[in-house]
Amino acid sequence: MNNNKNIPKLRFPEFQNDGKWKKRKFHKVGEFIGGGTPSTSNPEYWNGTIQWYTPTEVKNGVLKPSLRTITKLGLKKSSAKLLPIGTILITTRATIGDVAITEKECTTNQGFQSLVVNDTEVNVFWLYWIVKFKNELIKRCSGSTFKEIGKTEIKSIPTLSPPKKEEQKKIASCLLSLDELITAHTEKLALLEEHKKGLMQNLFPKEGEKVPAYRFPQFRNDGEWEEKKLGDVADKEVRWSFTGGPFGSNLKAEDYTKEGIRIIQLQNIGDGEFQDSYKIYTSESKANELISCNIYAGEIILSKMGDPVGRACIIPENLERCVMASDGIRLVVDEEKYSKYFIFSLINSQKIRQAIESKATGSTRKRIGLNELRETELLLPKSEKEQKKIASCLSSLDELITKQSKKIESLQQHKKGLMQGLFPSDN
């Protein structure tokens, strides 16, 4: 631990006595190279062998395969430059400060300033330096409509780096190992999600069929699934068991409070998962006034708007009572007849999604009404036991997915804390 300025709080033991990090301008680190776009009207410039990147292909340190390639002639006839392996691509338009390292020779459009580090052995250190001090780039942006940072502004940014190259390499190696671990867990999460998607396609009947491809042995002789409508599964004994949120004029910004009864916004309705990061509240008296729009722990909430329209999640157990905003729909399942988790999974299945999408209106952002949702047709097993068996299978998989997501989130938080310690806070 060290609290001196220009010295990180966390330092590897072998570098504890190496003193302050060195100050220098960013242009001393390496050469910054802009991008370019060959004429799109000339086919001789395109579909070549040189990868041509745009900022949309750089995300979370990963460089996705480029959507377009250019020819050597296209490179020659534009301001684009051939970038060597190990170049750091830095987005400077639309999204600012997203970075990735090239693994093969390539080029970019004008939405980048690419850094070719003088000492290629420490290019990964400088990649993480940009990630840590991304705000330094954002602060120097200009433009009222579209923000952008130019080469001159980037080159003038002051930097700090360890006096020894070995320390730079050690920091880079530490963070790179953590990133590799995060990537491995992210890939595992993607496989679990893909497995669930395939399982759902087979556990529910396909379009035009009334029996699923996969069926548990004890239910193989139970015949075809029966047709119901979404409104049929609501509990008739519960008032407002299938209802929407209030009109926008009935719940305004002036009704928001710092604490009280949670308001469930569209942002909270995730695709099969409750999103807890966005939090607003209203008073108990306002919640009482909007009692018909209240929703409670363990109940299903659907979205009237995309993306995707009709997605559903379950209100967490810690939120005993909430108020829906205008784009939420409450569904209280009749659990004496139906498995709630089965209905929840069915709503989020590809077939029902497509059915809801077909009923939705709007060209830019899809929206569906309460009555259209109520009339959405479902196919259900006649036996509640079969519903529960399918629900148990899917919920077990969902628990694995949730656990894996939390593991990734924990690793990302660990990385964030580690970077705050490994780099001086004041550059």
N, C-alpha and C positions, 0 to 999 in steps of 0.2 A: 504494500500500500504506500502511496506517495501523493501528497497534496500540493506539491510544488507546481507552479505554472509551467506549461510546456513539458511536463512529465506525466505519463499516464498513471492512473491509480493502480492498475494491475501491470506487473512487469515480470517476465520470466527471470528466475534467480540469477542466471549467468549475465544478465544485463542490468542488474540493480545499480551498479556503480558507474554506469556509462553516461550519466548526466542528462542534460536537457536534449530534447529533440531539436533538429536543425530547421530553421525557417528558410523558405525560399519561395519564389513565385512559381506558379504551376507551369509556366512555359519552360522552366529549367528541367522539368521532369522528362520531357520528350517532345515530339513533334505532333501538333494538332492538324488534322487533315479533314477538310469538308467533303461533302458528297455532291452528287449530281444526278441528273436524269437525262438519258438520251432521248432524242425525239421519238415520241410514241407513234408518230405517223410513218416512221421508216422501219419496215420489218427486218431490214438487215442488221439492225441494232439489237434485236431481241431474240429470246429463245436460244441463247448461246450456252457457254459452259461456266460463266462467271456468276456466282451468287450475288444478287442485288437486293439489299435489305432496306426495309422501311421501319419506322419506329414501332409499328404494331407487332412486329416480329421479335421484339425484345421485351421480356416480361420476367420479373423476379430473378434476374441474373441468368435466365435461360434464353438462348438464341434459337428460335424456332426455324425450321426450314424456310428459306425464302420462297415467296409465291412466284417470283419472276427471276429470270436470268438474262444477262446481256452478253453480247459478243465482244471480242477484242476491238472490233471496229466501233461498236457502241461506246466502249470505254474511251477510245481515242477521240471520239467526236462529242464528248461531254466533259463536264468539269469533275466527273467521278474519277477517283484514283484507286488503283489496285492496292489493297491493304494486306500486309503480311500476316502470317499466323501469329497469334498472341496479341493482336491489336485490341485495345479496349474501345468498344463502341459506346458512345454517350449520346443519348437522345437529347435534342435541344429544341424540339418543336412539339406542340400538342402535349405529350408527356415529357417532363423535364427530369433528366438525371437517371433514367433507367440505363443499366449497363449490362454488358456481356462481353466475353472474350472470344475472339474468332479462333476456330480450330482448323481453318483452311483459308487460303487466299480468297478475298471477296471484295465487294465494294458496297456503297450505300447511296441513298438519295440525300437530298439537302437537309433532312431532319436529324442529322448527326454532326458532331465533331468527334472524330476518332483519334484516340491517343496512341501513338507508337512510342512506347517507353524506351528511353535511351538504354537502360540496362534491362534486358528481357528477363533476367532472373528474378526481378522484383515486380513484374507487371501485375501479378495477382495482389500484391500489397496495395498497389495504387487503385486497383479495382475496388477493394474494400474501403480504401480511403474515400473514394467518391460516394460509395454507399453511405458511409458514416456522415459525411459532410454534404449530403445532397441539398440541404437547405441553403448552402452557400451558393449553389448554382441558381436555385429558385429565387433568392433575394436579388440576383443580378439580372433577372429577366426583364424584358420590356415588351410593350405592345398592349393596346387596350382590348382588342378583340381576341387575338391569338398570341399567347405568351411565347417568347423565344429568347434564347441566350446566344450571343454571337461568340466567335473565336476570340476576339479581343478581350471580352469580359471574362471568359474562362481562363485565358492565359494569365490574367492579372490576379487571380485568386491566390492568396497566400496559403502556403502549405506547411505542414510539419512532418518530419520523418525521423526515425531513429538514426543516430550517428553511424551505426554499423549496418551493413547490408544483411548480416546474419540475423539481426533482430527483425528486420522487415520480413525476411523469409520465414522466420519462426511464427510471426503473427499471421502471415498469409496461410501457412500450413495448418495452423490451429483452426482458423475460420473455414478454410476449405474442407477440412475433415468434418466439421460440423455441418457444413452445407451438403456434403455427400451423404451424411446420415439423414438429414432432412429430406433429401431427394429420394433416398431409398424408402423411407417411410411414406412419402407422398406417392411413390409408385405402388406401394402396397395398398394404400387407400384407394387408388384408382382401380386396382384389380378387384378389391372388395366391392366397389361400387358397380363395376362392370359385371361381376358375378351376380349381384343382386338384380341388376337390370335383366340379365338373361334368365334368372330364376323366375322373376315376375312374369316374363313373357310366356313361360311354360306353365306356371301355376294358375294363371288366369286364361280363360278361353280366348282364342284368337278371333279376329273379325269374321263374322259369319258362322262361328261355331258355338256350341253350348256345353262343350266338355273340354277341360284343359288337357294339354299334352302330357303333363305330369300329374299323377294323382296318387295319394297315399293309399296303400293296399286295402285298408279297411273301408275305403269309400269307392272302390272301383265299380261296384255294382249299384251305386246310388242313383244312377241315371243322370239326366241332363240337369244343368243348373237352371234356376227359375228367374224369370224376368221381374224386375222391380224398378221403381223410380227412386231417385235420390231422396225425394221428399218422403217416401214410404218408410225409410229406416229411422226417421226422427221419432223421438219419444213423445207420443200424443199426450201423455200425462204431465209433461213439463211445458209450462207456458213459454212461448217464444223459442221453442226448440229448434226452429229453422227460420232464422230471421237475419236481416241485415243491419248494418250500422246506421247511425242517424244521418239526416241531411246535413250537409256541410255547415249550413247556417245555424244548426242547433249545437254545434261544438266548434267554437272558434278559438283562435290563439289566446284571446283574453280569458278563456276558461282554463288555460293551462296553469299548473301550480308547480312549485319546486318538489313537493312530495304529496302523497295522498293515494288515490286510486290510479293504477297504471292504465294508460290509454294504449291500446294495441293498434299500431299504425301498419300501413301496407309494408313498410320496411321490416317489420317484425315477422311477417309471414314468409318464412323461408320455404324452399322447395323440399317439403317433408321434414323440415327442422325449424324450430323456433329460433329467431335471431334476436339475441338479447341486448345487443350493443346500443340500439337506439331507444332512449327512455324519456318519455314525457308523462305527466300526471295531470289529474284534475281533482277537484275537491269531492268529498263524500256527498255533499248536497247536490252537486252536478251529476254525480253518478246515480244518485237516487232519482233525479229528474229524468235521466235517460235509462231507467231501469229495464226497459224493453230491449236495450242495446248492450246490456251487461253480459259478460261471458265469464266462465269460472274454470278453475284448475281442472285439467283432464279432459276438457271439451275440445272439439275440433273447430278450427277456424279456417275458412276458405277465403281466397282473394277474388274480388270481382274484376281485378285488372291484372294484366301480364307484367312482367314475363316470368313464367308462363301464367296465363289466366287460369283461374280455378285451382291453383296449387293449394295444398292444405298442410297444416301442422297442428300439433296438439299443445294447448296452453300448459306450461310447466306447473308442477305441483306447488311451487313456492309462490305462485301468483294466484291467491285464493279467489280474488275478485278483480275483474278488469272491465273497462269500457271499450267497445269496438269503435274505431273511427269509421268513416262513411264507406270505405271499400272492403270492410270485413263482413263475413257471413258466419253466423253461429250455427253449429250442428250438434245437437244432443242426441246421440244414438240410443235407440231403445235396446238396452243391453239384456233384456229378458229374451229377445228374439235374435239379436245380431251381435257379432263380435265387433266391438268398437275399433280395435286395431286392424281387423280385416277390412272394415269399411274405409278406414283411413288409408290403408295401403291400396285399396281398390281405386279410390279417388285419385291417387297419385300414379296409377298405372298408365302405361302408354295409351291403351285403348280408350280409357275414360278421358284422358287429357285431350286426345284427338276429338272426341265427341264434344267436349266443352269448347274447344277451339272452334269447331265448326258452327257452334251456336253464337259465338262471340261476334261483336261488331266493332268497327273502328279500323282505320287504315294504318295509323301510326302506332297506336297502342291499343290492344284488344281489351274489350270490356264485356262482361256478361251480367245480365240481370238476375234477380232472385228467382223469378218465376221460371226462367230458362234453366237455371241450375236445378230447381226443384223437379223439373220434368226430364232431367238427364237419365237415360236408361242404364240400368245396371243388370249384371248377371250374377246371381249368388247361389252358392251351394244350398240345397234344401235343408241340410243338416247343420245346425249351429256348431256341432262338434268338428265338422270339416272346416268351417270358417275359422274356428279357434286353432286348429292344427296348422293351417296355413299362416295364420297370424303369428303363432308361436315361432314358426320357422323364420319368418321375415323379421320379427322383433329381435330374435337372437342375432341375426345378421346385422340389423340396425345398431345393436349394442356394440358389436365389434367395430362398425364403421365410426360410431360416436367416440369410442375409446381410442381408435386410431387417429381421428381428427384432433382430439385433445392432446394426444402425444405429440403430434406435429406442432400444435399451438404452443405447447410447453417448450419444445426445442427452439421454436422461433423466438419466444420470449427470452430463453437462455442466451441465444445468439445476440439479441438486442442488448441485453445487459453486459455480455462479454465485450461487445464492440465499444460500449460506453466506457468500459474500464481499460481496454487495450489501447485506445486512442486518447490523447489529451483532449479535454473538453473545449479548450480555447485554442483555436488555430490562428 
